Amino acid sequence: MNGHEKRTLMKKKDIINATKKLVSTIPLSHIRISDIAQLASVSQVTIYKLYENKQALIKEAIKTISYENVNDVNIILKKDLPYSKRIELFFKTSFNNTIVMPEIAKIREYIFSGVDEDLKSYVTNLYNQTTTLLTQLYYDGLNEHLIRSEINLEMFLSMLDLYSHTHPRYYSTKEKLTILINSLIRSFT
């Protein structure tokens, strides 16, 4: 890779990181190319040279956010830890993502609205990769007698999804977070 290609790659990373920050913290409709350019320390012309339009840039940022979030969860689920520790870390990671990305719920709505079928398909495929690991978590919990036998896999996955969308006001302090996570984990037993 020559010097020009390296600089271009660095600019693309800076632009994506700036866009991720904006996508995560303000409504999509409020994001302007000028804000991205300022945050990334590049010109608007540079952005338009590298990305077809604002929607393409936002789509790339959302794909990157989705990949990083799913990867964070997958790393936890792959760890050689007891069920109780993995599920605790799963919730902590999910809740932390909501705290650092206040717009995450709206991002999910946008993804699954079907406005961009390619984006929806990409994120759905990412989530499907996690399903195998969550299935293993479920069976580990059953084997450790930490999940009631009447809770089937579908119910377990639905409960995880529902719990992961808990509003941040319920875990705004470390104490509240601990109480919430312990309560959620106990709901399976």
N, C-alpha and C positions, 0 to 999 in steps of 0.2 A: 504494500500500500504506500503510495507516494504522499508527500506532504499535503497536497491539495485534498486528496481523499480523506486523510486523517482529520483535517480541519473541518471538512464537510460533515464527517461522521460526528465529530464533537458538537458542531452546531445543531445537528439533528437531535442529539441527546439532550442538549440544553433546551431546545424548543419543545421536545416531548416532555421533559421534566417540568418546564414552566406550564405547559398545557395541563399536565396531570394535576399540578397544584391548583390551578384555577378550576378545572373540572370537579375536583374533590371538595372545593370550598364555596363555590358560587354556582347559581343556576346556569345551566348550559346556555340559555338565551341571553345571559348577560356577558358572556365571554366575547371579547373583541380581539382581533388580530393585533391591534396596537398594544393591548395589555400583555399578550403573549410575547410580543417582540420586546417590550420594555423589561419584562421579567427574565427573558432569556438573553438579554443584552445583544440582540441582533436587530437588523432592520426588517421592516415588513416585507420589503422586496426579497430578502433572503428567505423568509418563510414561504412566500409565493413561488420562489424558484424550487423549493424542496417539496412543497405540498400543493396539490391541485387547488384546494380551497379550505376554508375553515372547517367544514364538515369532515373532510378527509383527515385533517389534523386531530380533531376531537375524537373521531373514530379510532385513530391510532393510539391516542392517549387512553381511551377507555379500554381498548384491547390490552394495553400494557398494564393498566391498573388491575384488570380482571386476572391476567396471568399472574401478576405478583401476589394478589390476594389468595388465589387458589394454590399457588406454590407454597405460600406460608402455611396454609392449612395442611397441605399434603406432607410437608416436612414433619409437622407435628404428628400426623397420623401414622407416619412410617417409623417413628421412633420406637425403640424397644423399651417401652414403659408400660406399666399396668394400665388397664382401662381407665381407672379413676383419674390418673394423672393426664392421660391423653385427652379425655373429654374436658377436663378442667382447662387445659391449654387451648383446646379447640374453642371454648367459649371466650377465654381471655383474648385470643387472637381476633375472633369475630367482633367482640365488643371494642377492642382497641381500634380496629379498622373503622368502625362507626364514629369513634371519637375523633380520630385524625382526619376522617373524610365525612364531614357533616352532610354532604350531598350524595352519599352512597345509595340511599334509598331511591332518590330520584334518578340516579344513574341506572340502577336496576330496572326501574320503571321504563326508562328510555330504551334500554337494551331489549327488554321483553315486550315492548309495545309493538314490535314488528316493523317499525319505521325503516330499519336497516336489517334485512334478513341475513346478510352476510355476518354482521356483528352478532346478531342473535344466535346464529349457528355456531360461530366461533366460541362464544361464551358458554353455550349449551354443551359443546364438546369438552370444554375445560371442566365444567361441573360434572359431566359424566365420568371423567377420569377420577374424580374424588369419590364418586359413589362406591367404587370397589373398596377403597380404604375405609369409608364409613360403614360399609357392610362388614368388614373385618372387625371394626370397632364394636359393632353391635354384637357379633358372635363372641368376641372376647368378653364383653359385658355380661352376656348370658352365661358363659362358662364360669365367670367369676361370681355368679349369682348377684350381680349388681343391676340387672335389668329383670323386671318381672316377666315371667313366661307368657303372660297374656299380651304383652307388648310385642307385636310382630315387627318385622323389618320395615315395612311400609310406614307403620305408625311411628317407629323410632326416627326414621328419616324426616317424616313430617314434623315431629316434635322438635328435632334439631333445627329445621328450617324456621319454624315458628319462633322458637326461643332466640335464634340468632338475630331476629329482627326486633328484639326488645328495645324500647326507647332508651336513649342514653341517660335520661333523668333517673332511671332506676339503678344506675351504676356510676353516678357522678363522683363518688368518693371511693377510696380503697375499701372502706368498711362495707359500703353498699354493694360493691362489686363482689366481695367475698360472700356476703349473705346471699346475693342473687345466684351466684354460681353454685354454691352449696345447695340451695333450694332447687335449682334446676336439675342438678345431678340426682338429688334425692327423689325427684318426681318419677324417675325411672325404676326405683326400687320398691 
